């Protein structure tokens, strides 16, 4: 298998890679937990944002912002995270944009992964226990999005571009362990994200826009900075023209929970807003967008942690989900609210299908159950057949051994 065809064999392994990266963080070593959350975020962002791995390593916290988009027919709003980048391999002197929406599958959500990573990062490093002055760009503009976290309180090092070697090693180890065919490691997300879009027949032009590939002259201003169709598709919303049905995003946690996610934000944002009101000429748009983004990310982190525990309880052993916040009675009560919202719910897409073809949903459910039963029967038969073959081989070997010993 050559380097061109190998990615097609790895596309179906995206979920497996994510799970392996999440599992790596099951450690008593806080640095390993942080590295696992950082690598998982990097993989998901580069996969569903079709982004080069090195671009994420150059990114800074000040590059982050978000917007909310909702069409009249969508039950739920789409949260889109935008990462602005001033550099790129084939796009010199242009500002590029990585754009991702909250994924339908909480395990594959880049924004939720960022929430997990930053929540644990600020908890572990204490780097902003004394928040920076957001009216002064020099005090925070150069803080990198990805850090090593090798030592606590090493704030000065967080302005350095870290090596992508640990990510390369982590991805190589995962792919080799899982027998996943690929020769790409740092850029595996961009490669798989692109190939996945090809297989699922996403619009080629929009895929090129999302991946910032070879922009034409008339596209250099990036007039189409939010190609929402493919952003929805990459977030798992392909049915019914990208109908956005994602119930976890509207289960709003109480402020008493979100205020515990980034404690420094409770100090920094009010101070910043007060200073802005006193000095209206100093309109710090980047700081305002970033602080607003962090407020929204506080909610995302709580929502996705609760949804993860409800929909995938086997992940509850991760050290991140045992932070004090998640052990509180208030969070546990919120988990039950989330449980009621995300379990036993039916998408409007299914409701529309039922309206056009009465009884269709019941028929599909019955067919699914029948297929599962047949699969189970075949599996049981294979297990029994293998066991019987093994028994006969054992008897044959015993018989031959006995005959040989009698000679």
ABEGO torsion letter per residue (X at the ends): XBAAAAAAAAAAAAAAAAAAAAAAABBABAAAAAAAAAAAAAAAAAAAAGBBAAAAAABBAAABBBBBBBBAABABBBBBBBBBBABBAABBGBBBBBBBBBBABAAABAAAAAAAAAAAAAAAAGAAABBBBAABAAAAAABBABBAGABBGBAAAAABBBBAAAAAAAAAAAAAAAGBBBABAAAAAAAAAAAAAAAAGBBAAAAAAAAGBGBBAAAAAGABABBAAAAAAAAGBABGGGBBBBAAAABBBBAAAAAAABAAAAAAAAAAAAAAAABAABBBAAAAAAAAAAAAAAAAAAAAAAAAAAABAAAAABAAAABAAAABAAAAAAAAAAAAAABGBBBAAAAAAAAABBGAAAAAAAAAAAAAAAAAAAAAAAAAAAAAAAAAAAAAAAAAAAAAAAX
